[in-house]
Amino acid sequence: MAYTEKFQHLADVAMSHVAGIAPAQVNGLLAQGAVALDIRDKEEHDADHIAGSLHLSRGKLEMNIEGLIPDLSTMVLCYCNANNRGALSADTLRQMGYSNARYIAGGLKAYRATE
């Protein structure tokens, strides 16, 4: 998908602020207590998602995250289909005080490719 230059710049800046997690690391981190957070739209989540992941669309992230994940030290693995929305969401969580917010590099597509 082609993104606008401004959107891609925002996503690139977000990726410079938070760490990407390799898809092969996800299951191990989940087993250790990390939370996978699907920030895609509901219809995307309904079509496919990481088993056990929480869903909170990006448009409602800031309003509802504290009720969903109140512990700011929780490792949160944000993901979308690829990188950008996941990284933007992880960076937003970082700004809100979630010290272990990360994004799944390559998103759901890359995670599925590891199975």
C-alpha positions in Angstrom: 0.0 0.0 0.0 1.3 3.5 -0.9 1.3 5.9 2.0 1.5 9.7 1.9 4.9 11.1 2.6 3.7 12.8 5.8 2.1 9.7 7.2 5.2 7.6 6.5 7.3 10.3 8.2 5.2 10.1 11.3 5.4 6.3 11.3 9.2 6.4 10.8 9.6 8.8 13.7 7.5 6.5 15.9 9.6 3.6 14.9 12.7 5.5 16.1 11.1 6.0 19.5 10.0 2.4 20.3 11.5 -1.0 19.7 10.2 -3.4 17.1 9.8 -7.0 18.3 10.7 -9.8 15.8 7.7 -11.9 15.0 9.6 -15.0 16.1 9.8 -13.6 19.6 6.1 -12.9 20.0 5.0 -16.2 21.4 7.8 -16.4 23.9 7.0 -12.9 25.1 3.3 -13.7 25.4 4.1 -16.7 27.5 6.1 -14.5 29.8 3.1 -12.1 30.3 3.3 -9.7 27.5 0.0 -8.5 26.0 -0.6 -8.5 22.3 -2.8 -5.5 21.3 -4.5 -5.5 18.0 -5.0 -1.8 17.1 -6.7 -2.4 13.7 -10.3 -1.8 12.9 -12.9 -4.3 14.2 -13.5 -5.9 10.8 -9.8 -6.5 10.4 -9.6 -8.0 13.9 -12.7 -10.2 13.2 -11.1 -11.5 10.0 -7.9 -12.6 11.8 -5.8 -11.8 14.9 -3.2 -13.3 17.2 -4.9 -15.7 19.5 -5.5 -14.2 22.9 -4.8 -10.6 21.8 -6.8 -7.7 23.1 -8.5 -5.5 20.6 -8.6 -1.7 20.8 -8.8 0.2 17.5 -6.3 3.0 17.1 -9.0 5.6 17.0 -10.0 4.8 20.6 -6.5 3.9 21.9 -5.9 7.0 24.1 -9.4 7.0 25.5 -9.7 3.4 26.5 -6.2 1.9 27.0 -6.0 2.6 30.8 -9.2 0.6 31.4 -7.9 -2.3 29.3 -4.3 -2.3 30.5 -4.0 -0.3 33.7 -0.4 -1.4 34.6 2.0 1.0 32.9 4.8 -1.6 33.2 3.0 -4.2 31.2 4.9 -5.2 28.0 2.4 -4.3 25.3 3.0 -5.6 21.7 1.0 -3.4 19.4 0.3 -4.7 16.0 -1.5 -3.9 12.7 -1.1 -5.6 9.4 2.4 -4.4 8.8 4.3 -1.8 10.8 3.0 1.7 10.7 -0.1 1.7 12.9 1.5 -0.6 15.3 4.5 1.6 15.7 2.4 4.8 16.0 0.3 3.1 18.7 3.3 1.9 20.6 4.8 5.4 20.5 1.5 6.9 21.8 1.5 4.4 24.7 5.1 5.3 25.4 4.1 8.9 25.6 1.3 7.9 28.0 3.7 6.2 30.3 3.7 2.6 29.1 7.4 2.0 29.5 7.4 -1.4 27.8 5.3 -0.5 24.7 6.6 -2.2 21.6 5.3 -3.0 18.1 5.5 -6.3 16.2 7.8 -5.7 13.3 6.0 -6.6 10.1 2.7 -6.9 12.0 0.2 -9.7 11.7 1.4 -10.6 8.2 5.0 -11.2 9.4 3.8 -13.1 12.5 1.7 -15.4 10.3 4.7 -16.1 8.1 6.6 -17.5 11.2 3.9 -20.2 11.9 
